[in-house]
């Protein structure tokens, strides 16, 4: 049996065989043990303490399998046995399962009042955007309270990562592995604003320059009537959003805008990241230890 499978396995490992590998992945069934472990965690999240009988009723997973899964989760410090025989509860370790995820509403909640305050101070409109499938999408804007806005609204506007400041800021500061994957996608994009990404050498040089400068600007050939200054919102080493300030090109040069607003914009981004972490802290799949025992 092993010999008959070996040629196909080797073919998947050959250069240029990504299509075959993807086909194998797409047609392979889900790993049942993983599906069951996820179902078990979801069930345990519904109550403070779970017995094996309760988990069996909620998931339909055979009891011997539940016991094995619980022991595995316990070994990874995600689950702990309660004093009652056969009862278990989630530990604070489950927070690690969602540590890299920040919902868009939470990002808006963290940013809204801070952005409003800065726009009331400097008058220029601001926007915050999140990554969405090889582009960034504006999720909040201070246009309604800015006397200097050119647009009526920019919320839900989809922006190129190649030509727009908010997109460039994300692409320049995201982790290298993510950056390479996005660049590969952008290189075959049919969006005219993404066309410069086909020159990967020039694109990487642009991104390096943005990282060194600490900010991104919009391409001057896109909506030249205005310019945008944008910086990343970081949580740890990860970009979770980008925030930018837009101004009239006829009123401010880029260098003047940088001198006047960059420091405040970078501080705003740090404050949003800090507030986002603070919003995350009270949240966890697990509540307080129902046994009163220290975790």
C-alpha positions in Angstrom: 0.0 0.0 0.0 2.8 2.4 0.9 4.6 1.8 -2.4 1.5 2.5 -4.5 1.0 5.9 -2.7 4.6 7.0 -2.9 4.7 8.4 -6.5 1.7 10.6 -5.8 3.2 11.9 -2.5 6.5 12.6 -4.3 4.7 14.4 -7.0 3.1 16.7 -4.5 6.5 17.7 -3.2 8.0 18.5 -6.6 8.4 22.2 -7.7 5.4 23.5 -9.5 3.1 20.9 -7.9 1.1 23.4 -5.8 -2.0 22.8 -7.8 -1.9 19.1 -7.1 -1.3 19.8 -3.4 -4.2 22.2 -3.2 -6.4 19.7 -5.0 -5.5 17.0 -2.4 -6.2 19.5 0.5 -9.5 20.6 -1.0 -10.8 17.0 -1.5 -9.5 15.6 1.8 -12.0 15.2 4.6 -11.7 17.3 7.9 -9.6 15.7 10.6 -12.2 14.2 12.9 -10.2 14.6 16.1 -9.7 18.3 15.5 -13.4 18.8 14.7 -14.4 17.0 17.9 -11.9 18.9 20.0 -13.3 22.2 18.7 -16.9 21.0 19.4 -15.9 20.1 22.9 -14.4 23.5 23.6 -17.4 25.2 22.2 -19.7 23.1 24.4 -17.6 23.8 27.5 -17.8 27.5 26.8 -21.6 27.3 27.4 -21.3 26.6 31.2 -18.9 27.1 34.0 -18.4 23.4 34.8 -19.1 20.5 32.4 -19.5 16.9 33.2 -18.8 14.1 30.8 -22.5 13.4 30.6 -23.3 17.0 29.8 -20.7 17.1 27.0 -22.0 13.8 25.6 -25.5 15.2 25.4 -24.3 18.5 23.8 -21.9 17.0 21.3 -22.8 13.4 20.7 -19.2 12.5 20.9 -18.7 9.0 22.5 -17.8 9.3 26.2 -14.4 7.4 25.9 -13.4 9.9 23.2 -14.5 12.8 25.3 -12.3 11.6 28.2 -9.3 11.2 25.8 -9.9 14.7 24.4 -10.2 16.2 27.8 -7.0 14.7 29.0 -5.3 16.0 25.9 -6.7 19.5 26.4 -5.7 19.3 30.1 -2.1 18.4 29.1 -2.1 21.7 27.1 -3.4 23.6 30.1 -6.6 24.5 28.3 -8.9 22.5 30.6 -8.7 21.6 34.2 -10.4 18.8 36.2 -12.9 20.1 38.8 -13.0 18.5 42.3 -16.2 16.8 41.5 -15.5 13.4 39.8 -15.9 13.6 36.0 -16.3 17.4 35.9 -14.0 19.8 33.9 -13.8 23.6 33.2 -11.9 25.8 30.8 -8.8 27.6 32.1 -7.6 31.1 31.1 -5.2 29.3 28.7 -8.0 29.3 26.1 -7.4 33.0 25.7 -4.3 32.1 23.6 -6.6 30.6 21.0 -8.0 34.1 20.1 -5.0 36.2 20.9 -4.3 37.2 17.3 -7.9 38.0 16.4 -9.4 41.4 16.9 -13.0 41.9 15.6 -13.7 45.0 13.5 -16.3 46.4 15.9 -13.8 46.2 18.7 -11.2 48.1 16.6 -13.8 50.8 15.9 -14.7 51.0 19.5 -11.0 51.4 20.5 -10.4 54.1 17.8 -13.6 56.1 17.5 -13.3 58.6 20.4 -9.5 59.0 19.9 -9.9 59.8 16.2 -12.8 62.2 16.9 -10.7 64.1 19.4 -7.9 64.5 17.0 -10.1 65.6 14.1 -11.8 68.2 16.4 -8.3 69.5 17.2 -6.7 69.5 13.7 -9.9 69.7 11.6 -8.7 67.3 9.0 -10.7 64.1 8.4 -9.3 60.7 9.5 -10.1 57.1 8.7 -9.2 53.7 10.1 -9.1 50.6 7.9 -8.6 46.9 8.3 -7.2 44.2 6.0 -9.7 42.4 3.8 -8.6 40.0 1.1 -5.7 41.9 -0.7 -7.1 45.3 0.1 -8.1 47.4 3.1 -11.6 48.5 4.0 -12.4 51.7 5.9 -14.4 50.9 9.0 -14.6 54.3 10.7 -14.1 57.9 9.5 -14.4 61.3 11.1 -15.6 62.9 7.9 -19.0 63.9 9.5 -17.3 66.1 12.1 -14.6 67.5 9.8 -15.1 70.9 8.2 -12.4 70.0 5.6 -13.7 66.8 4.2 -14.0 66.3 0.4 -16.2 63.2 0.6 -19.6 62.7 2.2 -18.5 59.3 3.6 -15.6 56.8 3.2 -17.0 54.0 5.4 -16.8 50.6 3.7 -14.7 52.1 1.0 -12.3 49.4 -0.4 -8.8 50.8 -1.0 -5.8 49.4 -2.9 -2.8 48.2 -0.9 -0.5 49.4 -3.7 -1.6 53.0 -4.3 -3.5 54.1 -1.1 -1.8 55.3 2.1 -3.9 53.1 4.4 -3.2 50.0 2.3 0.5 50.8 1.9 0.9 51.3 5.6 -0.5 47.8 6.3 1.6 46.1 3.6 4.8 47.8 4.7 4.5 47.0 8.4 2.9 43.5 8.3 5.1 40.5 8.9 7.2 39.4 6.1 5.4 36.1 5.4 2.1 37.9 5.2 3.6 40.6 3.1 4.9 38.0 0.5 1.6 36.3 0.3 -0.2 39.6 -0.3 2.3 40.7 -2.9 1.9 37.5 -4.8 -1.9 38.1 -4.9 -1.5 41.8 -5.9 0.8 40.8 -8.7 -2.1 39.1 -10.5 -4.8 41.6 -9.5 -6.9 43.1 -12.3 -7.5 46.3 -10.3 -5.7 49.1 -12.2 -4.5 50.7 -9.0 -2.7 47.4 -8.1 -0.8 47.3 -11.4 2.5 48.6 -9.9 2.7 45.5 -7.8 3.7 43.5 -10.9 7.1 45.2 -10.6 8.1 43.3 -7.3 11.5 44.9 -7.0 10.2 48.4 -7.2 7.3 47.5 -4.9 9.6 46.1 -2.2 11.8 49.1 -2.4 8.7 51.3 -1.9 7.7 49.3 1.2 11.2 49.4 2.6 11.2 53.2 2.3 7.8 53.4 4.0 9.1 51.3 6.9 12.2 53.5 7.3 10.1 56.7 7.2 7.5 55.3 9.6 4.5 56.3 7.5 2.9 55.9 4.1 1.3 58.3 1.7 -1.1 57.9 -1.2 0.3 57.7 -4.7 0.3 61.2 -6.2 -1.5 60.0 -9.3 -4.6 58.9 -7.3 -6.9 61.7 -6.4 -4.2 64.4 -6.6 -6.5 67.0 -5.1 -5.7 65.6 -1.6 -3.1 63.5 0.2 -3.2 61.0 3.0 -0.7 60.3 5.8 -1.1 56.8 7.3 0.5 54.7 10.0 0.0 51.2 11.3 -1.9 50.3 14.5 0.1 47.6 16.1 -0.7 45.0 18.8 2.6 43.4 19.6 4.3 42.6 16.3 1.1 42.4 14.3 -0.7 45.1 12.3 -4.3 45.1 13.2 -5.4 48.2 11.3 -4.1 51.4 9.8 -5.1 55.0 10.6 -4.7 58.0 8.4 -5.2 61.8 8.1 -6.3 63.4 4.8 -5.4 67.0 3.8 -5.7 69.2 0.7 -2.6 69.0 -1.5 -3.0 72.7 -2.2 -2.8 73.6 1.5 0.0 71.3 2.8 3.0 69.7 1.3 3.9 66.2 2.4 6.9 67.4 4.3 4.8 70.0 6.1 2.1 67.5 7.0 4.7 65.1 8.3 6.3 67.8 10.4 3.0 69.0 11.7 1.0 65.8 12.2 3.1 62.6 12.1 4.1 62.6 15.8 0.4 63.0 16.9 -0.7 60.4 14.3 1.8 57.8 15.5 0.8 58.5 19.2 -2.9 58.1 18.2 -2.0 54.7 16.6 -0.2 53.6 19.8 -3.2 54.7 21.9 -5.6 52.7 19.7 -3.4 49.7 20.1 -3.3 50.1 23.8 -7.0 50.6 24.1 -7.6 47.5 21.9 -5.5 45.4 24.3 -7.4 46.8 27.3 -10.7 45.9 25.6 -9.3 42.4 25.1 -8.2 41.8 28.7 -11.6 41.3 30.3 -12.6 38.9 27.5 -11.9 35.2 27.7 -13.7 32.0 26.9 -13.2 31.0 30.5 -14.8 32.8 33.3 -13.4 32.9 36.9 -12.4 29.5 38.3 -15.7 28.0 39.4 -14.0 26.0 42.1 -12.3 29.0 43.7 -8.9 27.3 43.2 -6.0 29.3 41.9 -5.1 28.8 38.2 
